[in-house]
Amino acid sequence: MDGGSLDGGAYMSITDVARNAPAWLDSVLSAWSTYGLALFAVLMLVAWWRARPGASPQTAMALAAPLVVVAAFTADTVIKSLVREQRPCRTLHTVTLESCPALGDWSFPSNHAAIAAAAAVAIWLTHRRLGAIAIPAALLMAFSRVWVGAHYPHDVILGLIVGAAVAGPLALAARRTGPLVDRLRDTPLRPLVAPR
């Protein structure tokens, strides 16, 4: 797949702005692109902690959130291996903030965007206020991946769609395991599903 024919111009425009942006802005967006997924892990942990005293369906969704993210990552990786789109930094031969990944590390769709979107949806369904942090953070993650030169815009857009499309139904399905959470409250695993 030749991604440059879809939105190579938009990609070049964004990476040109990135090259000419203040160094502090490039540093912030590069750091977010590299390490920002850790925020989603922290938010999932906080969502689980806050869900424990509440209703069983919320606790079940919070416990399932990491599995939902893994499922979204897997779906995204399968699509990526089927489409096999070269990274834009390889096909457009432009200077980018991030070094170009190795050959065979495909571009479409973006794993970072899929993971961020899946986590954001799972967090939002579990805890709305934390979701209000996670959703803009996921959009920023997607944008940062284009900014640093790792992906075309369509890569991150589809990554967001895949992540959200997988996470929504799976997180809602996890609500149905609320009775299992109730049963765990009477076992040694109680700390996972309720305060001591």
N, C-alpha and C positions, 0 to 999 in steps of 0.2 A: 504494500500500500504506500502510495506517495502522498504523505501528509502535506507536503509543501504546496501541492496544487489546491488543497482545501483552504488553508488559512496561513500559508507561509508568509504572506505580506503582513498579517497581523502579528505573527510571531516575531518577524524582523523589526517591526515598529516597537514592540515591547522590549525586546532585547537591546535595541538602540537606545531607548530611554534609560534602561538599566545601566548601560555602559557610561552614560553621561550624567547619571544621578549622583547626588552627594554620596561620599564613601560610607557615611553612617547609615544611610537608607539601604544601600546595598548590603552592608553588614547585617542589619536587622533582618532583612528579608531572606538573606542567605542562611542565617542562623535559624530562622523560623522554618525554612524549607528543609533544613537538615534535622533539626531537633524538635520541631513543633509537635510531632505526633505524640511526644511524651505528655503533652498537656491533656490529650484525650484519654490517656491511661489514668492520669490523675483525676480527671473529671468522672470517669467511670467508677473509680474507687470511691470518690465522694458520693456519687449517686447511689452506689450500693450501701454505703454507710448510712446515708440518710433514709434509705428505703427500709432498712431493717426493722425499725419500730412500727412501720406502717402496714398497709394492706399487703396480703400475700402476693397478689398479682404484680404489684409494683416491685416487690422484692425479687420475684421470679424473673422479671424483665431485667432488673439490675444485675442479677447473677448471670443471666444469659448474654449480656452485652458483649463480653470478650469473645464468646463463641460466634455471635452474630458478625462481629468484625472479621474474624477468621474466615467465615463463610463468604463474606463480601470480597475479601482479599483473594480467596481461592477462585471465585467466579471471575474476578477481574484478570487474574493470572491466566486462566484458561482462554479468555478472549484474547489476551495479549499474545499468547503462544500460537493462536490460530491466525491472527491478522498479521503479525510480524512486521509492524511498521518500524522503519529505522528512526532513530532519534533525529530531531531537526538539526542538532549540532553536527551530525554526520552528513546529512543530505544538503544542507544549506551552507555549510562550511563558514559559519560565522563565529566570532569570538563571543564567548559566554562567560558569565560569572562562575558557573560550576563547570568543572572539567567534564568532558563528554564521557558518558558511560561506555563500557566496552561493547564491541560488536556482539550482537545476540541479546543485549539487554534492550528489549523492545520498548517502544514508546506509547503505543495505543492499546488500551486506555491507561491512564495514570494510576499506579497502585497507591501513591500517596493520597491522591484525591479520593479514591474509592474507600480507603481506610478511614480517612477523616470524615467523609460523608456518612459512612456506616456508623461510626462512633457517635457522630453528632445526632443522627436520627435515634439511635438506641438511647442516648442520654436524654434527649428531648422527650421521648415517650415515657421515660422513667421519672424525670424531674425537670419541669418546664423552665425553672430559673437557671439551672445549669445548662439546659439546652439553649437558652438565649445567649450563653457564652460560646457553646460548642458550634452552633451553626455559623456565626460569622467567622469563627476560627477555621472552620472547614473551607469556607469560601476563600479566606486569606491563604490557606495552605495551597489550594488549587492555583490561585493567582501567582503565588511565590514560585511554583514549579515552572511556570512560563517565564517569569522574571529572571530566574537564574539560568534559563536556557535549556532545561531538561525536557520540556514538553511543548508541543503545539497547543494552542487554545482548545482545539477539539478533543485532544487527549484528556485534558483535565475536566472538560464538560462531561464527556462520557464517563470518566471515572467517578464524578459526583453522582451521575445518574445511576450507574451500576451499584455504587455503595448504598445509595438511598433505596433503590428498588429491591435490593436483597435484604437490607436491614429492616425496613418497615414491616413486611409480612412476618419475618422471623421473630422480631421483637414482640409483635402483637400475638403471635402463636405462643410465645413463652408465657404470656399472661395465663394461659390455660393450665400451666403447671403450678398454679397457686396452691391447690390441695397438697401437692408434694411438699411445698414449702411449709404448710401447716404441720405435716407429719414430721418434718425435720426438726420442728421446734421442740419435740419431745425426745430428741436423740442427742448424742454427744456433739453433733454438728450444729446444735442450736446457735452458737456464735456467728455462723454464716448467715443466719436468717432472722435473728432477733437479738436484742441486747441481752446481756447476762442478767 
